[in-house]
Amino acid sequence: MATRSSPRGIPILGRLRSRGGHSKEQASLLWAVTAWIVGLIVFYPVLHMFLTGFKTEADAVELPPAFIFDATLENYRAIFNFDFTPFFVNSIIASGVSRCS
């Protein structure tokens, strides 16, 4: 292994290694890959809920879930054609009471 000298004359051996035996570049890549995997696992339920909003009722309860489906806005049309104001007000009151207590 080639040795270099630092400004103080202390020999430096090759690339620095972390405690796990990986170089800093390998450790950084390993952390990045781990972070992406954890992020995708955490984000998947949010993505699944979002996509389920565009499925028909039959597609939404299908087992195993279909990842390729005919998207529809039927569910959103039904919400806006229905008077959901009392339910919305109830949610605001419940969240306000739980916040204040």
Phi and psi in degrees as a GROMACS rama.xvg file:
@    title "Ramachandran Plot"
@    xaxis  label "Phi"
@    yaxis  label "Psi"
@TYPE xy
-74.1536  140.953  ALA-2
-112.161  145.18  THR-3
-122.935  165.935  ARG-4
-113.205  141.127  SER-5
-80.4947  170.766  SER-6
-56.418  -25.5887  PRO-7
-90.5005  2.89843  ARG-8
87.1578  8.231  GLY-9
-86.1754  126.739  ILE-10
-66.1475  139.686  PRO-11
-112.833  128.016  ILE-12
-100.747  113.885  LEU-13
43.7654  -142.458  GLY-14
-84.9415  146.633  ARG-15
-72.6235  144.686  LEU-16
-116.9  142.303  ARG-17
-83.2698  -179.187  SER-18
-61.5015  -31.7916  ARG-19
-79.3195  -1.12364  GLY-20
89.5135  4.48706  GLY-21
-97.3814  149.664  HIS-22
-71.1942  167.375  SER-23
-61.769  -37.3247  LYS-24
-65.6264  -43.0331  GLU-25
-66.9959  -40.2276  GLN-26
-65.4487  -40.2317  ALA-27
-64.5675  -42.7852  SER-28
-64.4253  -40.9528  LEU-29
-62.8983  -41.9389  LEU-30
-65.2555  -39.5164  TRP-31
-64.6004  -45.0665  ALA-32
-64.5007  -42.8744  VAL-33
-61.8316  -42.8396  THR-34
-63.2552  -41.0101  ALA-35
-64.1341  -43.1811  TRP-36
-63.1937  -47.1074  ILE-37
-63.3492  -42.5571  VAL-38
-60.5066  -42.8532  GLY-39
-67.031  -38.1201  LEU-40
-64.6053  -40.7159  ILE-41
-71.6141  -37.0555  VAL-42
-79.0245  -23.3989  PHE-43
-54.8849  -46.555  TYR-44
-59.843  -35.6241  PRO-45
-66.2074  -44.3067  VAL-46
-61.8387  -42.5903  LEU-47
-63.2464  -43.3831  HIS-48
-63.6769  -42.2083  MET-49
-61.786  -46.7546  PHE-50
-68.4673  -32.9379  LEU-51
-64.1028  -28.5466  THR-52
-62.2808  -23.1928  GLY-53
-98.6906  5.75509  PHE-54
-95.9568  157.235  LYS-55
-72.8971  166.727  THR-56
-61.0224  -39.2984  GLU-57
-65.4967  -41.0241  ALA-58
-67.9587  -33.0784  ASP-59
-67.6348  -32.7859  ALA-60
-99.4041  6.00265  VAL-61
-68.0566  136.543  GLU-62
-120.747  129.243  LEU-63
-68.5948  155.302  PRO-64
-63.2113  140.729  PRO-65
-88.9007  132.738  ALA-66
-92.6981  -19.2982  PHE-67
-113.543  120.416  ILE-68
-151.375  165.571  PHE-69
-84.5856  112.794  ASP-70
-71.2345  145.048  ALA-71
-142.609  152.916  THR-72
-102.779  14.222  LEU-73
-54.4747  -43.6259  GLU-74
-64.4994  -40.5211  ASN-75
-72.7921  -35.4855  TYR-76
-62.7919  -40.2423  ARG-77
-63.842  -38.0478  ALA-78
-65.6522  -45.7271  ILE-79
-78.3933  -13.9158  PHE-80
-89.5995  -5.18787  ASN-81
-110.777  144.217  PHE-82
-80.318  94.9478  ASP-83
-97.4119  8.55909  PHE-84
-56.7387  -45.281  THR-85
-61.293  -36.2941  PRO-86
-69.8623  -38.482  PHE-87
-65.4735  -43.7106  PHE-88
-63.0423  -42.1951  VAL-89
-60.0811  -41.3823  ASN-90
-65.4357  -40.2875  SER-91
-64.1409  -43.1273  ILE-92
-64.5495  -45.1929  ILE-93
-62.7577  -41.8786  ALA-94
-70.7372  -35.8982  SER-95
-65.6517  -42.195  GLY-96
-66.5069  -42.3306  VAL-97
-68.6644  -29.6589  SER-98
-71.9493  -37.4827  ARG-99
-81.0557  -21.8988  CYS-100
